[in-house]
Amino acid sequence: MRLKRLSLSVLLACSLASAIAVGPAAAKSRHKAKPKPVTVATVLTRLEQRHTITVAQKNTYTHQWHVALSEEQKLHGARRSRLTDVVNLMNQIARSGAFTRARLPVLFLTLARNVQWWPHGRLLVYGDRVEFPGSQIVWQYYPGAGLQLQVLGTFGNADGFYESGRQNWPKLLELLGEMRAVAVPRAGGTAWEYYFNWEGGAPPWVSAMAQATGLIAMTNGYLASGDKSYLTTAHRMLPLLEQAPPAGTAVRTKLGLRFLQYSFTPKTDIINAFLQTLIGLDYYYQVSHDPTALSLFNRGNAQAKAELPQFVVGGWSLYDPNEVDPLSYHELVTGFAQSLCKLTAAPVYCNTATAFQTDLTSKPVLKQITTSVRSGHSIKLQFKVSKLANVGVVMTRNGRRYLYTKALVHAGESSFKTSKLPAGTYQVRIAATDMAGNYTAITGSLQAHR
């Protein structure tokens, strides 16, 4: 069937009617069309279009990404959930603008290790660490983030390889080679970053403690091989300990510098990380005689000596000024203080190390203070404990409990509030267990008079 040709006027009329009916709305809709979501794939395409990466690199990384997405769909339950966490985290980093060419090797290595692990590896819990055949890198499981490169743990293993003797030095050098391959430029130098969300901080973030442990590892690489390129790498690691957060980990103070455990929390002062950073700087300086390292050590040492007493409570150590150390961290900071005592002979390090060491074996000493009260009232049963401890109190009369409680108590006088006490004699038992498990208990009585 042959269609009739429409006149120009009819065509214009039809066009005008269409524009009146849908033109403005359609134009508005087109104007407000949602942009395509930013994903790993779209960022890779953008990097290739800007000639930041080659076509071959883009194709390789895109293939890895599609393999991960395909594997995610094949999995079920917890295994799928944990790989999904990594996929989501990769997209988060892509959206943040942190998907740079320098980070692609470590990010896609992280993705590959998760794709390798979750289909068949055991289900991990927080803190579990794993390694893969043919590699010395340490990976740790973090809920919501899958397996992540454990920078501090990996460099810690490097130290172990060096200290355990020549037979393990090849493993040390293999490890350092792997870590060099996943280093990134940051703060004007070389750094190793963490790529997961942690305590309010978004990736990528860095740690002075991990960087300083890396200084020790690179220095040991030179001592094991005689290859000065390890010292060159170590020198390039120093800017992170010079620059302010969030790029770096150095907070300037009136006395010098404070080194941060986390680059995203400049007001959080974690003493074990601070002291370990000083130890790493000194270790590298003693071998390299790098004046920058010496300057950083001196400035940090002045600040650390001034603030270390703030981290000492009666009979124990603090993690930060508001949090008590668990046993493992108390032992850690004790060792750091001992090392700095040997390095500097500064009394504050030596005295603190001695006190912390004593805290590990000394039992709490208890004393009941309140022994006589007026009846008919609730009272505060006062007692004294010689060191930080978990203190529990039981007070009974004629088989009935009038006080049964426990709490973490600092050294000195404390009290627990009782219910109203009828007249009579009460049996009191106070027990204390310190953070190292040392236990003490005393028994006494309390008289409530009319």
Long-range contacts (C-beta under 8 A, 24 or more apart in sequence): 38-91, 38-94, 38-95, 39-91, 39-94, 40-65, 40-90, 40-91, 40-94, 40-99, 41-65, 42-94, 43-94, 43-99, 44-99, 47-99, 47-101, 52-101, 53-101, 53-104, 57-104, 61-104, 61-108, 64-108, 64-111, 64-112, 65-90, 65-111, 67-115, 68-111, 68-114, 68-115, 71-115, 71-118, 71-119, 74-119, 75-118, 75-119, 78-123, 79-118, 79-119, 79-123, 80-118, 82-114, 82-118, 82-123, 82-146, 83-114, 83-115, 83-118, 83-146, 85-144, 85-145, 85-146, 86-110, 86-111, 86-114, 86-145, 86-146, 86-147, 89-144, 89-145, 89-146, 89-195, 89-196, 89-197, 89-203, 92-202, 92-203, 93-195, 93-203, 93-204, 96-202, 96-203, 98-203, 98-204, 100-184, 102-184, 102-185, 103-184, 103-193, 103-195, 103-204, 105-181, 105-182, 106-149, 106-182, 106-184, 106-193, 106-195, 107-195, 109-149, 109-182, 110-147, 110-148, 110-149, 110-195, 113-139, 113-147, 114-146, 114-147, 117-147, 118-146, 129-153, 135-178, 136-161, 136-171, 136-174, 136-175, 136-178, 137-175, 137-178, 137-179, 137-182, 142-196, 142-198, 144-196, 144-197, 145-196, 145-197, 148-194, 148-195, 148-196, 149-182, 149-192, 149-194, 149-195, 151-192, 151-193, 151-194, 151-207, 151-210, 151-214, 152-207, 152-209, 152-210, 152-213, 154-179, 155-179, 155-210, 155-213, 155-214, 155-216, 155-217, 156-213, 158-216, 158-217, 158-220, 158-221, 159-213, 159-216, 159-217, 159-220, 162-217, 162-220, 162-223, 162-224, 166-224, 169-224, 169-225, 172-217, 172-220, 172-221, 172-224, 173-221, 173-224, 173-225, 175-217, 176-217, 176-218, 176-221, 176-230, 179-214, 179-217, 180-233, 183-233, 186-240, 186-247, 186-248, 187-239, 187-240, 187-242, 187-243, 187-247, 187-248, 188-239, 188-243, 189-236, 189-237, 189-238, 189-239, 189-240, 190-233, 190-236, 190-237, 190-240, 191-237, 191-240, 198-262, 199-262, 199-265, 200-264, 200-265, 201-262, 201-263, 201-264, 201-265, 202-264, 205-246, 205-262, 205-263, 205-264, 206-240, 206-248, 206-249, 206-263, 207-249, 207-260, 207-261, 207-262, 207-263, 207-273, 208-240, 208-241, 208-249, 208-250, 208-259, 208-260, 208-261, 208-273, 208-274, 208-277, 209-259, 209-261, 209-272, 209-273, 209-276, 209-277, 211-237, 211-240, 211-241, 211-249, 211-277, 211-280, 212-241, 212-259, 212-276, 212-277, 212-278, 212-279, 212-280, 212-281, 213-276, 213-280, 214-280, 215-280, 215-281, 215-283, 215-284, 215-293, 216-279, 216-280, 216-283, 216-284, 218-284, 219-283, 219-284, 219-287, 219-288, 222-287, 223-287, 231-284, 231-287, 231-288, 231-290, 234-284, 234-288, 234-290, 235-288, 235-290, 235-292, 238-290, 238-292, 238-293, 238-296, 241-277, 241-281, 241-296, 242-292, 242-296, 249-277, 250-296, 253-303, 255-299, 255-302, 255-303, 255-306, 256-298, 256-299, 256-300, 256-301, 256-302, 256-303, 257-296, 257-299, 257-300, 257-303, 258-300, 258-303, 258-304, 258-307, 259-300, 268-320, 269-307, 269-320, 269-321, 270-319, 270-320, 271-304, 271-307, 271-308, 271-311, 271-317, 271-318, 271-319, 271-320, 271-333, 272-319, 272-325, 272-329, 272-332, 272-333, 272-336, 274-300, 274-304, 275-304, 275-333, 275-336, 275-337, 275-339, 275-340, 276-336, 278-304, 278-340, 279-336, 279-339, 279-340, 279-343, 282-343, 301-340, 301-344, 301-346, 304-340, 305-346, 305-348, 305-349, 308-337, 308-348, 308-349, 308-352, 309-348, 309-352, 312-352, 312-355, 312-356, 313-388, 313-410, 313-411, 314-386, 314-387, 314-388, 314-410, 314-411, 314-412, 315-359, 315-362, 315-364, 315-386, 315-387, 315-388, 315-389, 315-411, 315-434, 316-356, 316-359, 316-387, 316-388, 316-434, 316-435, 317-356, 317-359, 324-388, 324-408, 324-435, 325-435, 326-435, 327-435, 327-436, 327-437, 330-356, 330-359, 330-360, 330-435, 330-436, 331-360, 334-360, 359-387, 359-434, 359-435, 359-436, 360-436, 361-436, 361-438, 362-387, 362-434, 362-438, 363-434, 363-438, 363-439, 363-440, 364-389, 364-432, 364-433, 364-434, 364-438, 364-439, 364-440, 365-440, 366-391, 366-430, 366-431, 366-432, 366-440, 366-441, 366-442, 367-442, 368-428, 368-430, 368-442, 368-444, 368-446, 369-413, 370-415, 370-446, 371-444, 371-445, 371-446, 371-447, 372-446, 372-447, 372-449, 373-421, 373-446, 373-447, 373-448, 373-449, 374-448, 374-449, 374-450, 375-421, 375-422, 375-423, 375-424, 375-448, 375-449, 375-450, 376-420, 376-421, 376-422, 376-423, 376-450, 377-420, 377-421, 378-417, 378-418, 378-419, 378-420, 378-421, 379-417, 379-418, 379-421, 380-415, 380-416, 380-417, 380-418, 381-415, 381-416, 381-417, 381-418, 381-428, 381-446, 382-413, 382-414, 382-415, 383-413, 383-414, 383-415, 383-430, 384-412, 384-413, 384-414, 385-409, 385-411, 385-412, 385-414, 385-432, 386-411, 387-411, 387-434, 388-434, 388-435, 389-432, 389-433, 389-434, 389-435, 390-432, 390-433, 390-434, 391-430, 391-431, 391-432, 392-430, 392-431, 392-432, 393-428, 393-429, 393-430, 393-431, 394-428, 394-429, 395-426, 395-427, 395-428, 395-429, 395-446, 396-426, 396-427, 397-422, 397-424, 397-425, 397-426, 397-427, 398-424, 402-426, 421-448, 422-448, 423-448, 423-449, 423-450, 424-448
